[in-house]
Amino acid sequence: MQSKEVKKEEDDDEGPPPGWQSIHPPPPPPSRPSEMAQMVCGSCHQLLSYPRGAKHVKCSCCQTVNLVLEAHQVGQVKCRNCVVLLMYPYGASQVRCSSCQSITEIGAHNRRPPWSVQQGQPTPPPNTVC
């Protein structure tokens, strides 16, 4: 009989007493890391990583705040002076080269049509006044 009582006492010691709560809450379940993207700082050319969807990224090296543009929001043109490939936001009339500081005009020859046209969606006709 004594062995049954000892067994019962061991079963009672398996968990905390009723009403007992831990002071520290359990750690949250591991979360999925957010999707990351990369860009080059426009000032110091440092490679920057940032969470996808961010609109601005501050460079940890030179503290420059960089505007994040999606691929469909960016145009490309070669610098008129040093021929380095430059990227600029659509709608810009000119872009300053980060290497030689010269300004390159964005002409009609290097402008792409609006994104809606690229996707095959017709652009609305211009408003006409009668």
C-alpha positions in Angstrom: 0.0 0.0 0.0 2.8 2.3 0.8 4.0 2.2 -2.8 0.6 3.4 -4.1 0.7 6.4 -1.9 4.2 7.3 -3.0 3.2 7.0 -6.6 0.2 9.3 -6.0 2.5 12.0 -4.4 4.8 11.8 -7.4 1.9 12.4 -9.8 0.9 15.5 -7.8 4.4 17.0 -8.2 4.2 16.9 -12.0 3.0 20.5 -12.4 2.6 23.8 -10.5 0.0 24.0 -7.8 -3.5 25.1 -8.7 -3.8 28.9 -9.2 0.0 29.3 -9.7 1.1 31.7 -12.5 4.6 32.4 -13.8 6.0 35.9 -13.1 7.4 36.0 -16.6 5.0 35.4 -19.5 6.2 32.8 -22.0 8.2 34.1 -24.9 6.1 34.9 -28.1 6.2 32.3 -30.8 9.0 33.0 -33.3 7.8 35.3 -36.0 8.6 35.0 -39.7 11.3 37.5 -40.6 9.9 40.3 -42.8 11.0 40.3 -46.4 14.0 42.4 -47.0 15.2 44.5 -50.0 18.4 46.3 -50.8 19.4 49.5 -52.4 22.6 51.6 -52.7 22.8 54.9 -50.8 22.7 57.8 -53.2 25.3 59.7 -51.2 28.1 57.3 -50.0 27.2 54.3 -52.2 26.9 51.9 -49.2 24.7 48.9 -49.8 21.6 49.2 -47.5 19.1 46.5 -46.5 15.6 47.5 -45.5 12.2 45.9 -44.9 10.3 45.7 -48.2 7.6 48.3 -48.4 9.6 51.1 -46.6 9.3 54.5 -48.3 12.6 56.0 -46.9 15.8 54.4 -45.7 18.4 56.2 -43.6 22.0 55.3 -44.3 23.8 54.0 -41.3 27.1 55.2 -42.7 26.4 58.8 -43.8 22.9 59.4 -42.3 21.4 60.4 -45.7 17.7 59.7 -46.0 17.2 57.8 -49.3 13.8 57.7 -51.1 12.8 54.1 -51.9 11.3 53.7 -55.4 9.8 50.6 -56.9 11.1 49.4 -60.2 8.1 50.8 -62.1 8.8 54.3 -60.5 12.4 54.6 -61.7 13.9 55.8 -65.0 17.5 55.3 -66.1 19.7 57.6 -68.1 23.5 57.8 -68.7 25.3 60.8 -67.2 26.1 63.3 -70.0 29.6 63.9 -68.5 31.0 60.6 -67.1 28.5 58.1 -68.7 27.7 56.4 -65.4 24.2 54.9 -65.4 21.9 57.1 -63.3 18.4 56.3 -61.9 15.8 58.9 -61.2 12.1 59.0 -60.2 9.7 59.3 -63.1 8.6 62.8 -63.7 12.0 64.4 -62.9 13.2 66.9 -65.5 16.8 66.4 -64.7 19.1 64.3 -62.5 22.4 65.1 -60.8 25.2 62.5 -61.1 26.4 61.3 -57.8 29.9 60.7 -59.2 30.8 63.9 -61.1 27.9 66.1 -59.9 27.0 67.2 -63.4 23.3 67.6 -64.3 21.7 65.6 -67.1 18.5 66.7 -68.6 15.8 64.0 -68.9 14.6 64.4 -72.5 11.7 62.8 -74.4 14.1 60.2 -75.9 14.7 58.6 -72.5 11.2 58.9 -70.9 9.1 55.8 -70.8 5.3 55.8 -71.1 3.3 55.8 -67.9 3.0 52.6 -66.0 -0.6 52.1 -67.0 0.5 52.1 -70.7 3.3 49.7 -70.0 0.8 47.3 -68.4 -1.4 47.5 -71.4 -4.1 49.6 -69.8 -5.2 52.5 -72.0 -4.7 56.0 -70.7 -7.8 58.1 -70.5 -8.2 60.6 -73.4 -7.2 64.2 -72.6 -10.1 66.4 -71.5 -11.3 68.6 -74.3 -13.1 71.9 -73.7 -15.8 72.7 -76.3 
